[in-house]
Amino acid sequence: MTTYTQLTCGQRHQINVLLKTGFLQTEIAHQLGVNKSTISRELRRNHGERGYRPKQAHEKALERRKQKTQAFINAET
């Protein structure tokens, strides 16, 4: 069974740089050592009107993680 690790802020900045230099999602995934679906999902969830912005993407991810934790805690009580 493989373990799941979330993208770091640094990885999100790498994604942004690689996108701007013309790398494909598959190539970005290979560079970061993650599955290509991780990159696809990251871009789908965090691509706004002004394109992919790594700082905002990281903030959104942290907020989703916080909401998930709160929902889990509320479900236990």
PQR file with spaces between the fields and no chain letter, atoms N, CA, C, O and H, PARSE charges and radii, in Angstrom:
ATOM       1  N    MET     1       0.848   -1.187    0.000 -0.4000 1.5000
ATOM       2  CA   MET     1       0.000    0.000    0.000 -0.0000 2.0000
ATOM       3  C    MET     1       0.889    1.244    0.000  0.5500 1.7000
ATOM       4  O    MET     1       1.837    1.334    0.780 -0.5500 1.4000
ATOM       5  N    THR     2       0.585    2.187   -0.864 -0.4000 1.5000
ATOM       6  CA   THR     2       1.381    3.403   -0.926 -0.0000 2.0000
ATOM       7  C    THR     2       0.863    4.410    0.078  0.5500 1.7000
ATOM       8  O    THR     2      -0.318    4.412    0.427 -0.5500 1.4000
ATOM       9  H    THR     2      -0.185    2.114   -1.498  0.4000 1.0000
ATOM      10  N    THR     3       1.760    5.267    0.540 -0.4000 1.5000
ATOM      11  CA   THR     3       1.361    6.302    1.484 -0.0000 2.0000
ATOM      12  C    THR     3       1.055    7.588    0.736  0.5500 1.7000
ATOM      13  O    THR     3       1.602    7.847   -0.336 -0.5500 1.4000
ATOM      14  H    THR     3       2.719    5.266    0.257  0.4000 1.0000
ATOM      15  N    TYR     4       0.192    8.370    1.306 -0.4000 1.5000
ATOM      16  CA   TYR     4      -0.246    9.610    0.690 -0.0000 2.0000
ATOM      17  C    TYR     4       0.439   10.784    1.376  0.5500 1.7000
ATOM      18  O    TYR     4       0.417   10.879    2.604 -0.5500 1.4000
ATOM      19  H    TYR     4      -0.252    8.159    2.177  0.4000 1.0000
ATOM      20  N    THR     5       1.039   11.665    0.613 -0.4000 1.5000
ATOM      21  CA   THR     5       1.603   12.897    1.161 -0.0000 2.0000
ATOM      22  C    THR     5       1.045   14.066    0.360  0.5500 1.7000
ATOM      23  O    THR     5       0.916   14.002   -0.863 -0.5500 1.4000
ATOM      24  H    THR     5       1.058   11.587   -0.384  0.4000 1.0000
ATOM      25  N    GLN     6       0.727   15.108    1.062 -0.4000 1.5000
ATOM      26  CA   GLN     6       0.180   16.283    0.398 -0.0000 2.0000
ATOM      27  C    GLN     6       1.312   17.124   -0.178  0.5500 1.7000
ATOM      28  O    GLN     6       2.450   17.065    0.288 -0.5500 1.4000
ATOM      29  H    GLN     6       0.832   15.160    2.055  0.4000 1.0000
ATOM      30  N    LEU     7       0.981   17.902   -1.191 -0.4000 1.5000
ATOM      31  CA   LEU     7       1.968   18.770   -1.803 -0.0000 2.0000
ATOM      32  C    LEU     7       2.379   19.873   -0.825  0.5500 1.7000
ATOM      33  O    LEU     7       1.562   20.382   -0.059 -0.5500 1.4000
ATOM      34  H    LEU     7       0.056   17.950   -1.569  0.4000 1.0000
ATOM      35  N    THR     8       3.648   20.222   -0.870 -0.4000 1.5000
ATOM      36  CA   THR     8       4.153   21.304   -0.031 -0.0000 2.0000
ATOM      37  C    THR     8       4.041   22.621   -0.793  0.5500 1.7000
ATOM      38  O    THR     8       3.776   22.643   -1.995 -0.5500 1.4000
ATOM      39  H    THR     8       4.312   19.808   -1.492  0.4000 1.0000
ATOM      40  N    CYS     9       4.242   23.687   -0.084 -0.4000 1.5000
ATOM      41  CA   CYS     9       4.219   25.010   -0.717 -0.0000 2.0000
ATOM      42  C    CYS     9       5.332   25.093   -1.771  0.5500 1.7000
ATOM      43  O    CYS     9       5.133   25.653   -2.849 -0.5500 1.4000
ATOM      44  H    CYS     9       4.457   23.670    0.893  0.4000 1.0000
ATOM      45  N    GLY    10       6.481   24.540   -1.457 -0.4000 1.5000
ATOM      46  CA   GLY    10       7.599   24.541   -2.401 -0.0000 2.0000
ATOM      47  C    GLY    10       7.283   23.771   -3.669  0.5500 1.7000
ATOM      48  O    GLY    10       7.648   24.199   -4.764 -0.5500 1.4000
ATOM      49  H    GLY    10       6.643   24.084   -0.581  0.4000 1.0000
ATOM      50  N    GLN    11       6.606   22.638   -3.530 -0.4000 1.5000
ATOM      51  CA   GLN    11       6.214   21.863   -4.703 -0.0000 2.0000
ATOM      52  C    GLN    11       5.226   22.631   -5.556  0.5500 1.7000
ATOM      53  O    GLN    11       5.265   22.549   -6.783 -0.5500 1.4000
ATOM      54  H    GLN    11       6.310   22.290   -2.640  0.4000 1.0000
ATOM      55  N    ARG    12       4.343   23.375   -4.914 -0.4000 1.5000
ATOM      56  CA   ARG    12       3.378   24.179   -5.669 -0.0000 2.0000
ATOM      57  C    ARG    12       4.092   25.282   -6.454  0.5500 1.7000
ATOM      58  O    ARG    12       3.697   25.600   -7.576 -0.5500 1.4000
ATOM      59  H    ARG    12       4.312   23.441   -3.917  0.4000 1.0000
ATOM      60  N    HIS    13       5.127   25.856   -5.876 -0.4000 1.5000
ATOM      61  CA   HIS    13       5.910   26.867   -6.599 -0.0000 2.0000
ATOM      62  C    HIS    13       6.650   26.216   -7.774  0.5500 1.7000
ATOM      63  O    HIS    13       6.762   26.815   -8.844 -0.5500 1.4000
ATOM      64  H    HIS    13       5.448   25.598   -4.965  0.4000 1.0000
ATOM      65  N    GLN    14       7.148   25.008   -7.579 -0.4000 1.5000
ATOM      66  CA   GLN    14       7.796   24.280   -8.669 -0.0000 2.0000
ATOM      67  C    GLN    14       6.810   24.007   -9.796  0.5500 1.7000
ATOM      68  O    GLN    14       7.151   24.159  -10.969 -0.5500 1.4000
ATOM      69  H    GLN    14       7.057   24.522   -6.710  0.4000 1.0000
ATOM      70  N    ILE    15       5.604   23.609   -9.452 -0.4000 1.5000
ATOM      71  CA   ILE    15       4.571   23.369  -10.460 -0.0000 2.0000
ATOM      72  C    ILE    15       4.363   24.629  -11.290  0.5500 1.7000
ATOM      73  O    ILE    15       4.288   24.567  -12.517 -0.5500 1.4000
ATOM      74  H    ILE    15       5.327   23.485   -8.499  0.4000 1.0000
ATOM      75  N    ASN    16       4.271   25.759  -10.621 -0.4000 1.5000
ATOM      76  CA   ASN    16       4.048   27.025  -11.305 -0.0000 2.0000
ATOM      77  C    ASN    16       5.179   27.339  -12.278  0.5500 1.7000
ATOM      78  O    ASN    16       4.927   27.713  -13.423 -0.5500 1.4000
ATOM      79  H    ASN    16       4.332   25.809   -9.624  0.4000 1.0000
ATOM      80  N    VAL    17       6.410   27.190  -11.832 -0.4000 1.5000
ATOM      81  CA   VAL    17       7.566   27.474  -12.689 -0.0000 2.0000
ATOM      82  C    VAL    17       7.599   26.527  -13.883  0.5500 1.7000
ATOM      83  O    VAL    17       7.823   26.954  -15.015 -0.5500 1.4000
ATOM      84  H    VAL    17       6.614   26.886  -10.901  0.4000 1.0000
ATOM      85  N    LEU    18       7.377   25.254  -13.627 -0.4000 1.5000
ATOM      86  CA   LEU    18       7.411   24.280  -14.713 -0.0000 2.0000
ATOM      87  C    LEU    18       6.284   24.511  -15.715  0.5500 1.7000
ATOM      88  O    LEU    18       6.480   24.334  -16.917 -0.5500 1.4000
ATOM      89  H    LEU    18       7.195   24.907  -12.706  0.4000 1.0000
ATOM      90  N    LEU    19       5.106   24.904  -15.232 -0.4000 1.5000
ATOM      91  CA   LEU    19       3.999   25.223  -16.142 -0.0000 2.0000
ATOM      92  C    LEU    19       4.377   26.395  -17.051  0.5500 1.7000
ATOM      93  O    LEU    19       4.143   26.365  -18.259 -0.5500 1.4000
ATOM      94  H    LEU    19       4.947   25.048  -14.256  0.4000 1.0000
ATOM      95  N    LYS    20       4.961   27.416  -16.448 -0.4000 1.5000
ATOM      96  CA   LYS    20       5.322   28.617  -17.211 -0.0000 2.0000
ATOM      97  C    LYS    20       6.423   28.350  -18.230  0.5500 1.7000
ATOM      98  O    LYS    20       6.529   29.055  -19.234 -0.5500 1.4000
ATOM      99  H    LYS    20       5.152   27.441  -15.467  0.4000 1.0000
ATOM     100  N    THR    21       7.246   27.328  -17.971 -0.4000 1.5000
ATOM     101  CA   THR    21       8.312   27.005  -18.918 -0.0000 2.0000
ATOM     102  C    THR    21       7.863   25.988  -19.958  0.5500 1.7000
ATOM     103  O    THR    21       8.665   25.555  -20.786 -0.5500 1.4000
ATOM     104  H    THR    21       7.160   26.756  -17.156  0.4000 1.0000
ATOM     105  N    GLY    22       6.580   25.599  -19.924 -0.4000 1.5000
ATOM     106  CA   GLY    22       6.021   24.765  -20.970 -0.0000 2.0000
ATOM     107  C    GLY    22       6.024   23.270  -20.714  0.5500 1.7000
ATOM     108  O    GLY    22       5.769   22.494  -21.635 -0.5500 1.4000
ATOM     109  H    GLY    22       5.929   25.951  -19.251  0.4000 1.0000
ATOM     110  N    PHE    23       6.304   22.843  -19.495 -0.4000 1.5000
ATOM     111  CA   PHE    23       6.275   21.416  -19.186 -0.0000 2.0000
ATOM     112  C    PHE    23       4.841   20.904  -19.203  0.5500 1.7000
ATOM     113  O    PHE    23       3.913   21.627  -18.840 -0.5500 1.4000
ATOM     114  H    PHE    23       6.511   23.473  -18.747  0.4000 1.0000
ATOM     115  N    LEU    24       4.666   19.666  -19.623 -0.4000 1.5000
ATOM     116  CA   LEU    24       3.367   19.004  -19.575 -0.0000 2.0000
ATOM     117  C    LEU    24       3.121   18.474  -18.169  0.5500 1.7000
ATOM     118  O    LEU    24       4.059   18.310  -17.389 -0.5500 1.4000
ATOM     119  H    LEU    24       5.420   19.080  -19.918  0.4000 1.0000
ATOM     120  N    GLN    25       1.855   18.206  -17.847 -0.4000 1.5000
ATOM     121  CA   GLN    25       1.512   17.708  -16.513 -0.0000 2.0000
ATOM     122  C    GLN    25       2.261   16.422  -16.180  0.5500 1.7000
ATOM     123  O    GLN    25       2.707   16.237  -15.048 -0.5500 1.4000
ATOM     124  H    GLN    25       1.093   18.340  -18.481  0.4000 1.0000
ATOM     125  N    THR    26       2.397   15.543  -17.155 -0.4000 1.5000
ATOM     126  CA   THR    26       3.106   14.282  -16.935 -0.0000 2.0000
ATOM     127  C    THR    26       4.574   14.544  -16.600  0.5500 1.7000
ATOM     128  O    THR    26       5.140   13.887  -15.726 -0.5500 1.4000
ATOM     129  H    THR    26       2.035   15.694  -18.074  0.4000 1.0000
ATOM     130  N    GLU    27       5.183   15.493  -17.284 -0.4000 1.5000
ATOM     131  CA   GLU    27       6.586   15.836  -17.038 -0.0000 2.0000
ATOM     132  C    GLU    27       6.757   16.479  -15.659  0.5500 1.7000
ATOM     133  O    GLU    27       7.737   16.217  -14.962 -0.5500 1.4000
ATOM     134  H    GLU    27       4.724   16.028  -17.993  0.4000 1.0000
ATOM     135  N    ILE    28       5.810   17.311  -15.279 -0.4000 1.5000
ATOM     136  CA   ILE    28       5.851   17.948  -13.958 -0.0000 2.0000
ATOM     137  C    ILE    28       5.756   16.883  -12.882  0.5500 1.7000
ATOM     138  O    ILE    28       6.498   16.919  -11.900 -0.5500 1.4000
ATOM     139  H    ILE    28       5.013   17.525  -15.846  0.4000 1.0000
ATOM     140  N    ALA    29       4.847   15.938  -13.061 -0.4000 1.5000
ATOM     141  CA   ALA    29       4.679   14.851  -12.094 -0.0000 2.0000
ATOM     142  C    ALA    29       5.984   14.068  -11.950  0.5500 1.7000
ATOM     143  O    ALA    29       6.393   13.732  -10.839 -0.5500 1.4000
ATOM     144  H    ALA    29       4.244   15.909  -13.858  0.4000 1.0000
ATOM     145  N    HIS    30       6.623   13.784  -13.058 -0.4000 1.5000
ATOM     146  CA   HIS    30       7.890   13.042  -13.017 -0.0000 2.0000
ATOM     147  C    HIS    30       8.960   13.846  -12.274  0.5500 1.7000
ATOM     148  O    HIS    30       9.699   13.291  -11.460 -0.5500 1.4000
ATOM     149  H    HIS    30       6.291   14.056  -13.961  0.4000 1.0000
ATOM     150  N    GLN    31       9.044   15.136  -12.549 -0.4000 1.5000
ATOM     151  CA   GLN    31      10.025   16.005  -11.883 -0.0000 2.0000
ATOM     152  C    GLN    31       9.822   16.035  -10.376  0.5500 1.7000
ATOM     153  O    GLN    31      10.791   16.041   -9.617 -0.5500 1.4000
ATOM     154  H    GLN    31       8.444   15.587  -13.210  0.4000 1.0000
ATOM     155  N    LEU    32       8.552   16.054   -9.935 -0.4000 1.5000
ATOM     156  CA   LEU    32       8.244   16.148   -8.500 -0.0000 2.0000
ATOM     157  C    LEU    32       8.169   14.786   -7.821  0.5500 1.7000
ATOM     158  O    LEU    32       8.140   14.704   -6.593 -0.5500 1.4000
ATOM     159  H    LEU    32       7.765   16.049  -10.552  0.4000 1.0000
ATOM     160  N    GLY    33       8.136   13.720   -8.614 -0.4000 1.5000
ATOM     161  CA   GLY    33       8.045   12.384   -8.048 -0.0000 2.0000
ATOM     162  C    GLY    33       6.668   12.057   -7.497  0.5500 1.7000
ATOM     163  O    GLY    33       6.535   11.348   -6.499 -0.5500 1.4000
ATOM     164  H    GLY    33       8.159   13.787   -9.611  0.4000 1.0000
ATOM     165  N    VAL    34       5.641   12.584   -8.163 -0.4000 1.5000
ATOM     166  CA   VAL    34       4.262   12.302   -7.766 -0.0000 2.0000
ATOM     167  C    VAL    34       3.517   11.741   -8.962  0.5500 1.7000
ATOM     168  O    VAL    34       4.017   11.787  -10.086 -0.5500 1.4000
ATOM     169  H    VAL    34       5.749   13.160   -8.974  0.4000 1.0000
ATOM     170  N    ASN    35       2.333   11.214   -8.729 -0.4000 1.5000
ATOM     171  CA   ASN    35       1.513   10.682   -9.800 -0.0000 2.0000
ATOM     172  C    ASN    35       0.966   11.825  -10.648  0.5500 1.7000
ATOM     173  O    ASN    35       0.711   12.916  -10.140 -0.5500 1.4000
ATOM     174  H    ASN    35       1.927   11.177   -7.816  0.4000 1.0000
ATOM     175  N    LYS    36       0.786   11.568  -11.945 -0.4000 1.5000
ATOM     176  CA   LYS    36       0.283   12.629  -12.826 -0.0000 2.0000
ATOM     177  C    LYS    36      -1.116   13.082  -12.443  0.5500 1.7000
ATOM     178  O    LYS    36      -1.497   14.220  -12.717 -0.5500 1.4000
ATOM     179  H    LYS    36       0.993   10.681  -12.358  0.4000 1.0000
ATOM     180  N    SER    37      -1.891   12.196  -11.809 -0.4000 1.5000
ATOM     181  CA   SER    37      -3.235   12.597  -11.377 -0.0000 2.0000
ATOM     182  C    SER    37      -3.163   13.628  -10.249  0.5500 1.7000
ATOM     183  O    SER    37      -4.075   14.441  -10.097 -0.5500 1.4000
ATOM     184  H    SER    37      -1.582   11.271  -11.587  0.4000 1.0000
ATOM     185  N    THR    38      -2.098   13.600   -9.464 -0.4000 1.5000
ATOM     186  CA   THR    38      -1.910   14.595   -8.403 -0.0000 2.0000
ATOM     187  C    THR    38      -1.786   15.989   -9.010  0.5500 1.7000
ATOM     188  O    THR    38      -2.377   16.945   -8.508 -0.5500 1.4000
ATOM     189  H    THR    38      -1.357   12.939   -9.587  0.4000 1.0000
ATOM     190  N    ILE    39      -1.022   16.098  -10.080 -0.4000 1.5000
ATOM     191  CA   ILE    39      -0.836   17.391  -10.746 -0.0000 2.0000
ATOM     192  C    ILE    39      -2.143   17.836  -11.391  0.5500 1.7000
ATOM     193  O    ILE    39      -2.527   19.001  -11.287 -0.5500 1.4000
ATOM     194  H    ILE    39      -0.542   15.322  -10.487  0.4000 1.0000
ATOM     195  N    SER    40      -2.818   16.913  -12.054 -0.4000 1.5000
ATOM     196  CA   SER    40      -4.091   17.236  -12.687 -0.0000 2.0000
ATOM     197  C    SER    40      -5.097   17.751  -11.665  0.5500 1.7000
ATOM     198  O    SER    40      -5.761   18.765  -11.882 -0.5500 1.4000
ATOM     199  H    SER    40      -2.506   15.967  -12.139  0.4000 1.0000
ATOM     200  N    ARG    41      -5.198   17.042  -10.558 -0.4000 1.5000
ATOM     201  CA   ARG    41      -6.135   17.418   -9.493 -0.0000 2.0000
ATOM     202  C    ARG    41      -5.760   18.770   -8.891  0.5500 1.7000
ATOM     203  O    ARG    41      -6.632   19.599   -8.630 -0.5500 1.4000
ATOM     204  H    ARG    41      -4.659   16.218  -10.381  0.4000 1.0000
ATOM     205  N    GLU    42      -4.477   18.989   -8.674 -0.4000 1.5000
ATOM     206  CA   GLU    42      -4.000   20.256   -8.111 -0.0000 2.0000
ATOM     207  C    GLU    42      -4.377   21.425   -9.010  0.5500 1.7000
ATOM     208  O    GLU    42      -4.864   22.451   -8.534 -0.5500 1.4000
ATOM     209  H    GLU    42      -3.768   18.316   -8.886  0.4000 1.0000
ATOM     210  N    LEU    43      -4.155   21.271  -10.293 -0.4000 1.5000
ATOM     211  CA   LEU    43      -4.466   22.351  -11.222 -0.0000 2.0000
ATOM     212  C    LEU    43      -5.966   22.573  -11.351  0.5500 1.7000
ATOM     213  O    LEU    43      -6.420   23.712  -11.457 -0.5500 1.4000
ATOM     214  H    LEU    43      -3.759   20.437  -10.679  0.4000 1.0000
ATOM     215  N    ARG    44      -6.735   21.493  -11.341 -0.4000 1.5000
ATOM     216  CA   ARG    44      -8.196   21.618  -11.451 -0.0000 2.0000
ATOM     217  C    ARG    44      -8.772   22.335  -10.235  0.5500 1.7000
ATOM     218  O    ARG    44      -9.633   23.204  -10.371 -0.5500 1.4000
ATOM     219  H    ARG    44      -6.366   20.567  -11.254  0.4000 1.0000
ATOM     220  N    ARG    45      -8.296   21.970   -9.050 -0.4000 1.5000
ATOM     221  CA   ARG    45      -8.834   22.554   -7.819 -0.0000 2.0000
ATOM     222  C    ARG    45      -8.396   23.997   -7.600  0.5500 1.7000
ATOM     223  O    ARG    45      -9.116   24.776   -6.977 -0.5500 1.4000
ATOM     224  H    ARG    45      -7.596   21.264   -8.940  0.4000 1.0000
ATOM     225  N    ASN    46      -7.236   24.353   -8.102 -0.4000 1.5000
ATOM     226  CA   ASN    46      -6.637   25.636   -7.728 -0.0000 2.0000
ATOM     227  C    ASN    46      -6.340   26.554   -8.899  0.5500 1.7000
ATOM     228  O    ASN    46      -5.508   27.453   -8.774 -0.5500 1.4000
ATOM     229  H    ASN    46      -6.651   23.720   -8.609  0.4000 1.0000
ATOM     230  N    HIS    47      -6.988   26.355  -10.019 -0.4000 1.5000
ATOM     231  CA   HIS    47      -6.780   27.212  -11.180 -0.0000 2.0000
ATOM     232  C    HIS    47      -7.903   28.226  -11.231  0.5500 1.7000
ATOM     233  O    HIS    47      -9.072   27.864  -11.368 -0.5500 1.4000
ATOM     234  H    HIS    47      -7.664   25.624  -10.120  0.4000 1.0000
ATOM     235  N    GLY    48      -7.552   29.488  -11.121 -0.4000 1.5000
ATOM     236  CA   GLY    48      -8.561   30.543  -11.121 -0.0000 2.0000
ATOM     237  C    GLY    48      -8.526   31.363  -12.396  0.5500 1.7000
ATOM     238  O    GLY    48      -7.919   30.965  -13.391 -0.5500 1.4000
ATOM     239  H    GLY    48      -6.603   29.783  -11.010  0.4000 1.0000
ATOM     240  N    GLU    49      -9.174   32.496  -12.357 -0.4000 1.5000
ATOM     241  CA   GLU    49      -9.240   33.382  -13.519 -0.0000 2.0000
ATOM     242  C    GLU    49      -7.862   33.872  -13.938  0.5500 1.7000
ATOM     243  O    GLU    49      -7.613   34.116  -15.118 -0.5500 1.4000
ATOM     244  H    GLU    49      -9.666   32.819  -11.549  0.4000 1.0000
ATOM     245  N    ARG    50      -6.974   34.014  -12.970 -0.4000 1.5000
ATOM     246  CA   ARG    50      -5.631   34.520  -13.249 -0.0000 2.0000
ATOM     247  C    ARG    50      -4.614   33.395  -13.370  0.5500 1.7000
ATOM     248  O    ARG    50      -3.410   33.624  -13.253 -0.5500 1.4000
ATOM     249  H    ARG    50      -7.176   33.816  -12.011  0.4000 1.0000
ATOM     250  N    GLY    51      -5.093   32.193  -13.603 -0.4000 1.5000
ATOM     251  CA   GLY    51      -4.195   31.057  -13.778 -0.0000 2.0000
ATOM     252  C    GLY    51      -3.888   30.369  -12.458  0.5500 1.7000
ATOM     253  O    GLY    51      -4.589   30.559  -11.464 -0.5500 1.4000
ATOM     254  H    GLY    51      -6.071   32.007  -13.698  0.4000 1.0000
ATOM     255  N    TYR    52      -2.834   29.568  -12.462 -0.4000 1.5000
ATOM     256  CA   TYR    52      -2.416   28.836  -11.263 -0.0000 2.0000
ATOM     257  C    TYR    52      -1.523   29.742  -10.434  0.5500 1.7000
ATOM     258  O    TYR    52      -0.503   30.234  -10.917 -0.5500 1.4000
ATOM     259  H    TYR    52      -2.265   29.413  -13.270  0.4000 1.0000
ATOM     260  N    ARG    53      -1.911   29.959   -9.189 -0.4000 1.5000
ATOM     261  CA   ARG    53      -1.151   30.811   -8.280 -0.0000 2.0000
ATOM     262  C    ARG    53      -0.793   29.988   -7.048  0.5500 1.7000
ATOM     263  O    ARG    53      -1.666   29.681   -6.236 -0.5500 1.4000
ATOM     264  H    ARG    53      -2.740   29.560   -8.797  0.4000 1.0000
ATOM     265  N    PRO    54       0.489   29.625   -6.898 -0.5600 1.5000
ATOM     266  CA   PRO    54       0.894   28.659   -5.875  0.2800 2.0000
ATOM     267  C    PRO    54       0.602   29.076   -4.438  0.5500 1.7000
ATOM     268  O    PRO    54       0.245   28.234   -3.613 -0.5500 1.4000
ATOM     269  N    LYS    55       0.747   30.350   -4.129 -0.4000 1.5000
ATOM     270  CA   LYS    55       0.491   30.794   -2.751 -0.0000 2.0000
ATOM     271  C    LYS    55      -0.993   30.610   -2.410  0.5500 1.7000
ATOM     272  O    LYS    55      -1.331   30.089   -1.347 -0.5500 1.4000
ATOM     273  H    LYS    55       1.037   31.034   -4.798  0.4000 1.0000
ATOM     274  N    GLN    56      -1.863   31.036   -3.308 -0.4000 1.5000
ATOM     275  CA   GLN    56      -3.294   30.872   -3.079 -0.0000 2.0000
ATOM     276  C    GLN    56      -3.681   29.404   -3.086  0.5500 1.7000
ATOM     277  O    GLN    56      -4.559   28.991   -2.328 -0.5500 1.4000
ATOM     278  H    GLN    56      -1.588   31.459   -4.172  0.4000 1.0000
ATOM     279  N    ALA    57      -3.036   28.610   -3.935 -0.4000 1.5000
ATOM     280  CA   ALA    57      -3.315   27.176   -3.984 -0.0000 2.0000
ATOM     281  C    ALA    57      -2.991   26.528   -2.644  0.5500 1.7000
ATOM     282  O    ALA    57      -3.746   25.688   -2.153 -0.5500 1.4000
ATOM     283  H    ALA    57      -2.323   28.946   -4.551  0.4000 1.0000
ATOM     284  N    HIS    58      -1.866   26.922   -2.056 -0.4000 1.5000
ATOM     285  CA   HIS    58      -1.476   26.353   -0.766 -0.0000 2.0000
ATOM     286  C    HIS    58      -2.458   26.773    0.332  0.5500 1.7000
ATOM     287  O    HIS    58      -2.832   25.964    1.181 -0.5500 1.4000
ATOM     288  H    HIS    58      -1.253   27.605   -2.454  0.4000 1.0000
ATOM     289  N    GLU    59      -2.867   28.034    0.308 -0.4000 1.5000
ATOM     290  CA   GLU    59      -3.832   28.514    1.302 -0.0000 2.0000
ATOM     291  C    GLU    59      -5.165   27.777    1.175  0.5500 1.7000
ATOM     292  O    GLU    59      -5.776   27.421    2.182 -0.5500 1.4000
ATOM     293  H    GLU    59      -2.563   28.691   -0.382  0.4000 1.0000
ATOM     294  N    LYS    60      -5.615   27.550   -0.055 -0.4000 1.5000
ATOM     295  CA   LYS    60      -6.860   26.796   -0.273 -0.0000 2.0000
ATOM     296  C    LYS    60      -6.730   25.369    0.256  0.5500 1.7000
ATOM     297  O    LYS    60      -7.653   24.844    0.878 -0.5500 1.4000
ATOM     298  H    LYS    60      -5.118   27.840   -0.874  0.4000 1.0000
ATOM     299  N    ALA    61      -5.580   24.750    0.006 -0.4000 1.5000
ATOM     300  CA   ALA    61      -5.358   23.374    0.461 -0.0000 2.0000
ATOM     301  C    ALA    61      -5.370   23.293    1.981  0.5500 1.7000
ATOM     302  O    ALA    61      -5.947   22.367    2.552 -0.5500 1.4000
ATOM     303  H    ALA    61      -4.830   25.178   -0.499  0.4000 1.0000
ATOM     304  N    LEU    62      -4.736   24.259    2.637 -0.4000 1.5000
ATOM     305  CA   LEU    62      -4.730   24.280    4.104 -0.0000 2.0000
ATOM     306  C    LEU    62      -6.144   24.468    4.647  0.5500 1.7000
ATOM     307  O    LEU    62      -6.518   23.854    5.647 -0.5500 1.4000
ATOM     308  H    LEU    62      -4.267   25.011    2.173  0.4000 1.0000
ATOM     309  N    GLU    63      -6.927   25.317    3.985 -0.4000 1.5000
ATOM     310  CA   GLU    63      -8.310   25.554    4.417 -0.0000 2.0000
ATOM     311  C    GLU    63      -9.151   24.285    4.241  0.5500 1.7000
ATOM     312  O    GLU    63      -9.947   23.944    5.116 -0.5500 1.4000
ATOM     313  H    GLU    63      -6.623   25.816    3.173  0.4000 1.0000
ATOM     314  N    ARG    64      -8.977   23.585    3.111 -0.4000 1.5000
ATOM     315  CA   ARG    64      -9.709   22.333    2.913 -0.0000 2.0000
ATOM     316  C    ARG    64      -9.324   21.303    3.975  0.5500 1.7000
ATOM     317  O    ARG    64     -10.182   20.575    4.474 -0.5500 1.4000
ATOM     318  H    ARG    64      -8.330   23.863    2.401  0.4000 1.0000
ATOM     319  N    ARG    65      -8.054   21.241    4.315 -0.4000 1.5000
ATOM     320  CA   ARG    65      -7.594   20.299    5.337 -0.0000 2.0000
ATOM     321  C    ARG    65      -8.207   20.642    6.689  0.5500 1.7000
ATOM     322  O    ARG    65      -8.615   19.753    7.436 -0.5500 1.4000
ATOM     323  H    ARG    65      -7.357   21.833    3.910  0.4000 1.0000
ATOM     324  N    LYS    66      -8.271   21.931    6.998 -0.4000 1.5000
ATOM     325  CA   LYS    66      -8.854   22.379    8.259 -0.0000 2.0000
ATOM     326  C    LYS    66     -10.342   22.031    8.329  0.5500 1.7000
ATOM     327  O    LYS    66     -10.824   21.560    9.359 -0.5500 1.4000
ATOM     328  H    LYS    66      -7.939   22.653    6.391  0.4000 1.0000
ATOM     329  N    GLN    67     -11.064   22.263    7.239 -0.4000 1.5000
ATOM     330  CA   GLN    67     -12.491   21.950    7.206 -0.0000 2.0000
ATOM     331  C    GLN    67     -12.733   20.456    7.347  0.5500 1.7000
ATOM     332  O    GLN    67     -13.675   20.041    8.022 -0.5500 1.4000
ATOM     333  H    GLN    67     -10.673   22.647    6.402  0.4000 1.0000
ATOM     334  N    LYS    68     -11.900   19.655    6.722 -0.4000 1.5000
ATOM     335  CA   LYS    68     -12.046   18.212    6.807 -0.0000 2.0000
ATOM     336  C    LYS    68     -11.830   17.734    8.244  0.5500 1.7000
ATOM     337  O    LYS    68     -12.574   16.888    8.739 -0.5500 1.4000
ATOM     338  H    LYS    68     -11.135   19.992    6.174  0.4000 1.0000
ATOM     339  N    THR    69     -10.818   18.275    8.904 -0.4000 1.5000
ATOM     340  CA   THR    69     -10.536   17.910   10.293 -0.0000 2.0000
ATOM     341  C    THR    69     -11.695   18.303   11.198  0.5500 1.7000
ATOM     342  O    THR    69     -12.092   17.528   12.068 -0.5500 1.4000
ATOM     343  H    THR    69     -10.214   18.962    8.502  0.4000 1.0000
ATOM     344  N    GLN    70     -12.240   19.497   11.001 -0.4000 1.5000
ATOM     345  CA   GLN    70     -13.360   19.950   11.819 -0.0000 2.0000
ATOM     346  C    GLN    70     -14.585   19.073   11.602  0.5500 1.7000
ATOM     347  O    GLN    70     -15.302   18.761   12.553 -0.5500 1.4000
ATOM     348  H    GLN    70     -11.918   20.126   10.294  0.4000 1.0000
ATOM     349  N    ALA    71     -14.829   18.675   10.361 -0.4000 1.5000
ATOM     350  CA   ALA    71     -15.972   17.812   10.068 -0.0000 2.0000
ATOM     351  C    ALA    71     -15.791   16.453   10.729  0.5500 1.7000
ATOM     352  O    ALA    71     -16.761   15.878   11.223 -0.5500 1.4000
ATOM     353  H    ALA    71     -14.246   18.928    9.588  0.4000 1.0000
ATOM     354  N    PHE    72     -14.570   15.930   10.749 -0.4000 1.5000
ATOM     355  CA   PHE    72     -14.279   14.660   11.390 -0.0000 2.0000
ATOM     356  C    PHE    72     -14.502   14.740   12.885  0.5500 1.7000
ATOM     357  O    PHE    72     -15.062   13.825   13.487 -0.5500 1.4000
ATOM     358  H    PHE    72     -13.782   16.397   10.347  0.4000 1.0000
ATOM     359  N    ILE    73     -14.057   15.851   13.491 -0.4000 1.5000
ATOM     360  CA   ILE    73     -14.230   16.041   14.937 -0.0000 2.0000
ATOM     361  C    ILE    73     -15.717   16.156   15.278  0.5500 1.7000
ATOM     362  O    ILE    73     -16.171   15.566   16.258 -0.5500 1.4000
ATOM     363  H    ILE    73     -13.601   16.594   13.001  0.4000 1.0000
ATOM     364  N    ASN    74     -16.468   16.899   14.489 -0.4000 1.5000
ATOM     365  CA   ASN    74     -17.900   17.073   14.726 -0.0000 2.0000
ATOM     366  C    ASN    74     -18.659   15.758   14.569  0.5500 1.7000
ATOM     367  O    ASN    74     -19.644   15.521   15.269 -0.5500 1.4000
ATOM     368  H    ASN    74     -16.099   17.378   13.693  0.4000 1.0000
ATOM     369  N    ALA    75     -18.209   14.913   13.662 -0.4000 1.5000
ATOM     370  CA   ALA    75     -18.872   13.624   13.445 -0.0000 2.0000
ATOM     371  C    ALA    75     -18.670   12.679   14.624  0.5500 1.7000
ATOM     372  O    ALA    75     -19.519   11.831   14.897 -0.5500 1.4000
ATOM     373  H    ALA    75     -17.410   15.105   13.093  0.4000 1.0000
ATOM     374  N    GLU    76     -17.555   12.824   15.315 -0.4000 1.5000
ATOM     375  CA   GLU    76     -17.275   11.960   16.463 -0.0000 2.0000
ATOM     376  C    GLU    76     -18.085   12.324   17.685  0.5500 1.7000
ATOM     377  O    GLU    76     -18.340   11.466   18.530 -0.5500 1.4000
ATOM     378  H    GLU    76     -16.865   13.513   15.093  0.4000 1.0000
ATOM     379  N    THR    77     -18.498   13.573   17.802 -0.4000 1.5000
ATOM     380  CA   THR    77     -19.228   14.006   18.994 -0.0000 2.0000
ATOM     381  C    THR    77     -20.717   13.830   18.858  0.5500 1.7000
ATOM     382  O    THR    77     -21.463   14.151   19.783 -0.5500 1.4000
ATOM     383  H    THR    77     -18.291   14.271   17.115  0.4000 1.0000
